[in-house]
């Protein structure tokens, strides 16, 4: 039930950053572009180890990664 909204959050945040920089990934903006996936994965892994409240779900990890990859498929400038 909650996997899709979590994945859409990662997708929209990553896509926004890629669109902001016109689909160009460079050393100067790479840290910003990987921030959404990093935050999402860290929160889910922290739930696994009991560092933050919540229930670890492997499907959340899958949706995060798929959403991140899909944002690159649709917004990355391949030039």
Helices and strands as residue ranges (DSSP letters): H 3-20, H 27-33, H 35-48, H 58-75
